[in-house]
Amino acid sequence: MRERRLELDLSQRDAAVRAGISNQTWLNVENGRSANGRSLTKIERALDWPPGTIDAIAAGTDPPSVAATPLLDVTVLGNLTRLAEVLSAEDLTREEIQRVVDAVVEIVNDLRHQRQAIG
């Protein structure tokens, strides 16, 4: 897990923020302590890992393969750019915009993980 975090050039704090968990939870899991399934799922998403990777590593088995496809393809990036333009034209607070962005990122990550599960 530490190696993957470093591959992505993330500090522990940045990785925890990206996962939406506390820094302490991230630190605990990275040091081999247990966490609830929801936190593990968030960590796998933050590391762009397929579901079940952390459990496989903990069990000493081969983790599912990481897809070589990027998280966001050109079409999705274009749509997100247009969404950002619309949001910036609206009279929204930074917090409201951040909530929308966070929701979109979570949807994209969910779609990516579904695509990986299919094949």
C-alpha positions as CSV (number, residue, x, y, z in Angstrom):
1,M,0.0,0.0,0.0
2,R,2.8,2.4,0.9
3,E,4.6,1.6,-2.4
4,R,1.4,2.4,-4.4
5,R,0.8,5.6,-2.5
6,L,4.4,6.7,-3.3
7,E,3.9,5.7,-7.0
8,L,1.0,8.1,-7.1
9,D,3.2,10.7,-5.4
10,L,0.9,11.1,-2.5
11,S,1.7,11.9,1.1
12,Q,-0.2,10.0,3.8
13,R,-2.2,13.1,4.5
14,D,-3.0,13.6,0.8
15,A,-4.0,10.0,0.3
16,A,-6.3,10.1,3.4
17,V,-8.0,13.2,2.0
18,R,-8.3,11.6,-1.4
19,A,-9.9,8.6,0.2
20,G,-12.2,10.6,2.5
21,I,-10.9,9.0,5.7
22,S,-8.9,10.3,8.6
23,N,-5.1,10.5,8.5
24,Q,-5.0,8.1,11.5
25,T,-7.1,5.5,9.7
26,W,-4.8,5.7,6.7
27,L,-1.7,5.4,8.9
28,N,-3.2,2.4,10.8
29,V,-4.0,0.5,7.6
30,E,-0.7,1.3,6.0
31,N,1.0,-0.1,9.1
32,G,-1.0,-3.4,8.9
33,R,-3.8,-2.7,11.3
34,S,-7.3,-3.5,10.5
35,A,-10.1,-1.2,9.4
36,N,-13.7,-1.5,8.4
37,G,-14.7,-2.6,4.9
38,R,-15.9,0.9,4.0
39,S,-12.6,2.5,4.8
40,L,-10.7,-0.3,2.9
41,T,-13.0,0.4,-0.2
42,K,-12.2,4.1,0.0
43,I,-8.5,3.4,0.2
44,E,-8.6,1.0,-2.8
45,R,-10.4,3.7,-4.8
46,A,-7.9,6.4,-3.7
47,L,-5.0,4.1,-4.9
48,D,-6.9,3.3,-8.1
49,W,-6.9,-0.4,-7.1
50,P,-9.6,-2.9,-8.0
51,P,-11.9,-4.0,-5.2
52,G,-10.4,-6.8,-3.0
53,T,-6.8,-5.7,-3.5
54,I,-6.1,-4.9,0.2
55,D,-7.7,-8.2,1.3
56,A,-5.6,-10.2,-1.2
57,I,-2.4,-8.5,-0.1
58,A,-3.2,-9.2,3.6
59,A,-3.9,-12.8,2.7
60,G,-0.6,-13.2,0.9
61,T,-2.3,-13.9,-2.4
62,D,-2.0,-12.1,-5.8
63,P,-4.2,-9.0,-5.9
64,P,-6.5,-8.4,-8.8
65,S,-4.8,-6.9,-11.7
66,V,-4.8,-3.1,-12.0
67,A,-6.3,-2.0,-15.3
68,A,-3.9,-0.2,-17.6
69,T,-6.7,2.3,-18.6
70,P,-6.6,5.7,-17.2
71,L,-9.1,6.8,-14.5
72,L,-10.6,9.3,-16.8
73,D,-10.8,9.0,-20.6
74,V,-10.9,11.9,-22.9
75,T,-14.7,12.0,-23.2
76,V,-15.2,12.0,-19.4
77,L,-12.6,14.7,-19.1
78,G,-14.4,16.8,-21.7
79,N,-17.7,16.4,-19.9
80,L,-16.1,17.3,-16.5
81,T,-14.6,20.4,-18.1
82,R,-18.0,21.5,-19.4
83,L,-19.5,20.8,-16.0
84,A,-16.8,23.0,-14.4
85,E,-17.6,25.8,-16.8
86,V,-21.3,25.6,-15.9
87,L,-20.6,25.5,-12.2
88,S,-18.3,28.5,-12.4
89,A,-21.1,30.5,-14.2
90,E,-23.6,29.7,-11.4
91,D,-23.8,31.6,-8.2
92,L,-22.5,28.8,-6.1
93,T,-20.2,28.9,-3.1
94,R,-16.8,27.2,-3.1
95,E,-18.2,24.6,-0.7
96,E,-21.2,23.8,-3.0
97,I,-18.9,23.5,-6.0
98,Q,-16.6,21.2,-4.0
99,R,-19.5,19.0,-3.0
100,V,-20.5,18.6,-6.7
101,V,-16.9,17.9,-7.7
102,D,-16.5,15.3,-4.9
103,A,-19.8,13.6,-6.0
104,V,-18.7,13.5,-9.6
105,V,-15.3,12.0,-8.7
106,E,-17.0,9.3,-6.6
107,I,-19.3,8.5,-9.5
108,V,-16.4,8.2,-11.9
109,N,-14.5,6.0,-9.5
110,D,-17.5,3.8,-9.1
111,L,-17.9,3.5,-12.9
112,R,-14.2,2.6,-13.2
113,H,-14.4,-0.1,-10.6
114,Q,-17.5,-1.5,-12.2
115,R,-15.7,-1.6,-15.6
116,Q,-12.8,-3.4,-14.0
117,A,-15.1,-5.9,-12.3
118,I,-16.6,-6.7,-15.7
119,G,-13.4,-7.4,-17.3
